Amino acid sequence: MRSLVIKGPHTIEWAEICEPISPRQDEVQIKIKAAGICGTDIHILHGKHGAVTYPRIPGHELVGEVTAVGENITHVKCGDHVAIDPVVSCGKCPMCQSGRHNICHEVKCLGVQTEGGFTELINIKGDKVYPFSPDVPWDIAALVEPFSIAAQIAERLRINRQDKVLIVGGGTIGLAVLQVVQGVYRAEAIIADISNNKLNLAKEMGAVHVINSTEIDPVHKSGQIWKNTGPTVIIEAVGNSGLLNNLIKDAPPGCRIGVIGFMNEPINISPVEITKRELEIIGSRMNRNKFKDVLEWFKDQKVKADKLITHKYSFEDAAIGFAIINDKPDEVCKVILEF
């Protein structure tokens, strides 16, 4: 069967690999139907992800049709439409035993530390497979994973209806967070970005205000908009250490600051800046059992996942999808591959 393989930095090509064996007793075999290209996949292609060894089959935003099940699998059957949670954990360490498998001592992600889903068939542990209604189109369902990231950070930050949330970054995750904050938690949210195209998308999704951060400081401006009652929460959804540094420095007293990105560059903050304002710096990684919640949000239309999709290509044209993200990032939100 065919798979898309990143052979090494800047080298992506098709490869013929063996089909997976029949699923083990606790596994499900899935024919991939749609997949999203994530920024992580782009970083892997460019050799900028330190956890990756090559060659690697990328892809972790995955949905498909069940083609076979192991003897212990009872919650799905052949023909079911399913979403795949890409978090791979040991199940034995203290974090796993406490229910926080997303920060397992040996945590991995499909398509990053292990082979991913830009391929035709894949075997997945049954507890990572979530059925959904055939009424949900494949391309929309492929966005469950990005929305699970948004669900995780919203929970970590204890978002509530009284919050005023400044989201800095209008990419896929930032816009998914916007929808979760407003559509699920009914809090107000402002998006800041340097791209007017991304800000226009945020307006279409109902952001109470948008800020071009090349023109004015987003924390200061959002404070003016909310008449000094916010922001109560700031989310750094760009993945830039310098930006995070400035957001922490500018955050108002009592602010909760969410960090999603995997930045290696250090920040330079005096602890007194955190202490005197009782700031909370809160990290969030992947998701912890959020797929079921997100699928319910899709069903109840609390979020509009389709609004994130700007480009769709057939799996055969995957290289075009990678290229357009590289060449025209201002025009791209989410690229979906259809199998």
C-alpha positions in Angstrom: 0.0 0.0 0.0 1.1 3.6 -0.5 2.3 5.9 2.2 3.6 9.4 2.3 7.1 9.3 3.9 9.4 12.1 5.0 12.7 10.5 4.3 14.7 13.3 6.0 14.6 17.1 6.3 13.1 18.7 3.1 12.5 15.3 1.5 9.0 13.9 1.1 8.1 11.0 -1.3 5.7 8.2 -1.9 6.7 4.7 -0.7 5.1 1.2 -1.0 4.9 -0.5 2.4 3.3 -3.7 3.6 -0.3 -3.6 4.7 -0.7 -4.0 8.4 -1.4 -7.5 9.7 -4.8 -8.4 11.1 -5.5 -6.3 14.2 -4.5 -7.7 17.6 -7.2 -8.5 20.1 -7.2 -4.9 21.5 -6.8 -3.2 18.1 -8.9 -1.7 15.3 -7.9 -1.6 11.6 -8.9 1.6 9.9 -9.0 2.7 6.2 -8.1 6.4 6.4 -10.6 8.6 4.7 -9.5 12.1 5.6 -6.5 13.7 7.4 -5.4 17.2 8.3 -1.9 18.6 7.7 -0.7 20.1 10.9 2.0 22.6 11.6 3.8 19.8 13.3 4.0 17.9 10.0 5.6 21.0 8.4 8.1 21.2 11.2 9.0 17.5 10.7 9.5 18.1 6.9 11.8 21.0 7.7 13.8 19.1 10.3 12.7 21.4 13.1 11.1 18.8 15.4 13.7 17.4 17.9 11.6 14.4 18.8 11.5 12.9 15.3 13.7 10.3 13.7 13.7 9.7 10.0 12.2 8.2 7.9 8.8 9.0 9.3 5.2 8.6 8.0 3.6 11.8 9.3 -0.1 12.5 10.1 -2.1 12.6 13.3 -5.3 14.3 12.5 -7.1 11.2 11.2 -10.5 9.7 10.5 -11.5 6.6 8.7 -13.7 3.5 8.3 -13.3 0.4 10.4 -12.3 -2.6 8.2 -11.5 -5.1 11.0 -11.6 -5.4 14.8 -9.8 -7.5 17.4 -11.7 -10.0 19.4 -11.8 -7.8 22.5 -13.3 -4.8 20.7 -17.0 -4.2 21.3 -17.6 -0.4 20.9 -17.0 -0.3 17.1 -17.6 -2.7 14.2 -16.7 -3.0 10.6 -18.1 -0.1 8.6 -18.2 2.4 11.5 -16.8 5.9 10.9 -14.2 6.7 13.6 -11.8 9.4 14.7 -8.3 8.5 16.0 -6.8 10.0 19.1 -3.1 10.2 18.4 -1.8 10.2 22.0 0.3 7.1 22.7 1.0 6.4 26.4 2.5 3.6 28.5 -0.6 3.2 30.8 1.7 2.3 33.8 3.5 5.5 34.9 2.1 7.7 37.7 0.7 10.2 35.2 -1.1 7.5 33.3 -2.4 6.0 36.6 -3.7 9.4 37.6 -5.6 9.8 34.3 -3.1 12.2 32.8 -1.8 10.0 30.0 -1.2 13.0 27.8 1.8 13.8 29.9 2.9 10.2 30.4 6.6 9.8 31.2 7.0 8.1 27.8 4.2 9.9 25.8 4.3 9.8 22.0 2.2 11.1 19.2 1.3 9.3 16.0 3.2 10.7 13.1 5.9 12.2 15.4 7.6 9.7 17.6 5.8 6.8 15.9 4.5 6.1 12.4 1.4 8.2 11.5 -1.6 8.1 9.3 -0.7 9.5 5.9 -1.2 6.0 4.6 -4.1 3.8 3.4 -4.6 1.4 6.4 -3.5 1.6 10.0 -4.0 -0.5 13.2 -4.8 1.5 16.3 -5.5 0.5 19.9 -9.2 0.3 20.5 -9.3 2.8 23.3 -8.0 5.5 20.9 -10.9 5.0 18.4 -14.1 7.0 18.7 -17.1 6.3 16.5 -19.1 9.2 15.0 -22.2 9.6 12.9 -22.0 9.1 9.2 -23.9 12.4 8.9 -20.6 14.2 9.8 -18.5 14.5 6.6 -15.1 13.1 6.6 -13.3 16.4 6.1 -15.1 18.0 9.0 -14.5 15.0 11.3 -10.8 15.3 10.6 -10.8 18.4 12.7 -11.7 16.6 15.9 -8.0 16.4 16.9 -7.3 20.2 16.6 -10.5 20.9 18.5 -9.4 18.4 21.2 -6.3 20.6 21.7 -8.6 23.6 22.2 -10.8 21.6 24.6 -7.8 20.6 26.6 -6.4 24.1 27.1 -9.9 25.5 27.9 -10.2 23.0 30.7 -6.7 23.6 31.9 -7.4 27.4 32.1 -10.7 26.9 33.9 -12.5 29.0 31.3 -15.9 30.2 32.6 -18.7 32.5 31.3 -17.3 35.5 33.1 -13.9 35.3 31.5 -12.5 37.8 28.9 -10.1 35.7 26.8 -7.4 37.2 24.6 -6.1 34.6 22.0 -2.9 35.7 20.4 -2.6 33.7 17.1 -5.2 33.2 14.5 -4.0 29.8 13.1 -6.0 26.6 13.3 -5.5 26.2 17.0 -6.2 29.8 17.9 -9.4 29.8 15.9 -10.5 26.5 17.3 -9.9 27.9 20.8 -11.9 30.9 19.8 -14.9 28.7 18.9 -14.6 26.6 22.0 -14.3 29.6 24.3 -17.4 31.3 22.8 -19.4 28.4 21.5 -19.0 26.0 24.4 -18.1 28.1 27.5 -20.0 31.3 26.4 -17.1 33.6 27.3 -16.0 36.6 25.3 -12.9 36.3 23.1 -10.7 38.6 21.2 -8.2 37.3 18.5 -4.9 39.1 17.8 -2.7 38.3 14.8 -0.5 39.9 12.2 -2.5 38.6 9.3 -5.7 40.5 8.2 -6.8 37.3 6.4 -6.7 35.4 9.7 -8.4 38.3 11.5 -11.2 38.2 8.9 -11.7 34.5 9.6 -11.9 35.3 13.3 -14.6 37.9 12.6 -16.6 35.3 10.6 -16.4 33.0 13.6 -17.8 35.6 15.9 -14.8 37.1 17.7 -16.1 40.1 19.7 -13.1 42.0 18.4 -9.9 41.5 16.4 -6.6 43.2 16.8 -3.8 43.5 14.3 -0.8 43.2 16.6 1.6 44.9 14.1 -0.4 48.1 14.8 -1.0 48.0 18.6 -0.1 46.0 21.7 -2.9 43.3 22.0 -2.9 43.2 25.8 -3.2 47.0 26.1 -5.8 47.2 23.3 -7.9 44.3 24.7 -7.9 46.0 28.1 -9.3 49.1 26.5 -12.0 47.2 24.7 -13.0 45.4 27.9 -12.9 48.7 29.9 -10.2 47.3 32.2 -12.2 44.2 33.2 -9.9 42.0 31.1 -8.3 40.1 29.7 -8.7 37.6 32.5 -7.1 34.9 30.3 -4.4 35.2 27.7 -3.5 32.3 25.3 -0.3 32.2 23.4 -1.3 30.3 20.2 1.6 31.2 18.0 4.6 29.3 19.5 7.0 32.2 19.9 9.0 32.6 23.0 9.6 36.3 22.6 5.8 36.9 22.2 5.1 34.8 25.3 7.7 36.8 27.2 5.9 40.1 26.3 2.5 38.7 27.1 3.6 37.7 30.6 5.2 41.1 31.2 2.0 42.9 30.0 -0.6 40.6 31.6 -2.9 42.3 34.2 -3.1 41.1 37.8 -4.6 37.7 38.4 -4.4 36.7 34.7 -4.2 33.0 33.6 -1.8 32.6 30.8 -2.0 29.5 28.6 1.0 28.0 26.8 0.4 25.5 23.9 3.5 25.8 21.8 6.7 23.7 22.0 9.3 26.5 22.0 12.9 25.7 22.9 14.0 29.3 23.2 14.1 30.5 26.9 12.0 33.4 28.1 13.4 36.1 30.4 10.9 36.9 33.2 11.8 37.9 36.7 9.8 35.7 39.2 8.6 38.9 40.9 6.6 39.7 37.8 4.7 36.5 38.3 4.4 36.8 42.1 3.4 40.4 42.5 0.5 40.0 40.1 -0.4 36.4 41.1 -0.1 35.3 37.5 -0.8 31.7 36.5 1.4 30.2 33.7 -0.4 27.1 32.6 0.9 24.6 30.1 -1.3 22.3 28.0 -0.3 19.3 25.9 -2.3 17.4 23.3 -5.6 16.2 24.9 -6.8 14.1 27.7 -9.9 12.1 26.7 -11.5 15.1 24.8 -12.6 13.3 21.6 -16.0 12.3 22.9 -16.7 15.9 24.1 -15.6 17.4 20.8 -17.7 15.0 18.7 -20.7 16.0 20.8 -19.9 19.7 20.2 -19.8 18.9 16.4 -23.2 17.1 16.7 -24.8 19.9 18.6 -23.1 22.6 16.4 -21.6 24.4 19.3 -18.5 24.8 17.1 -18.3 25.2 13.3 -15.4 23.2 12.3 -16.0 23.7 8.6 -15.0 27.3 8.9 -11.4 26.3 9.5 -11.0 24.5 6.2 -9.5 26.7 3.5 -8.0 24.0 1.2 -8.7 20.4 0.3 -6.7 18.0 -1.9 -6.7 14.4 -2.7 -4.2 12.2 -0.9 -2.3 11.9 -4.2 -1.8 15.6 -4.2 -0.5 15.8 -0.6 2.7 17.4 -1.7 0.7 20.4 -3.0 -0.9 20.7 0.4 2.4 20.8 2.1 3.7 23.4 -0.5 0.8 25.8 -0.1 1.3 25.9 3.7 4.9 26.7 3.1 4.4 29.2 0.3 1.2 31.0 1.2 0.8 30.7 5.0 -1.3 33.9 5.1 -4.0 32.3 2.9 -4.1 28.9 4.7 -5.9 27.8 7.9 -6.5 24.1 7.6 -5.5 21.8 4.7 -7.4 18.5 4.5 -6.3 15.5 2.5 -9.1 13.3 1.2 -8.4 9.6 0.6 
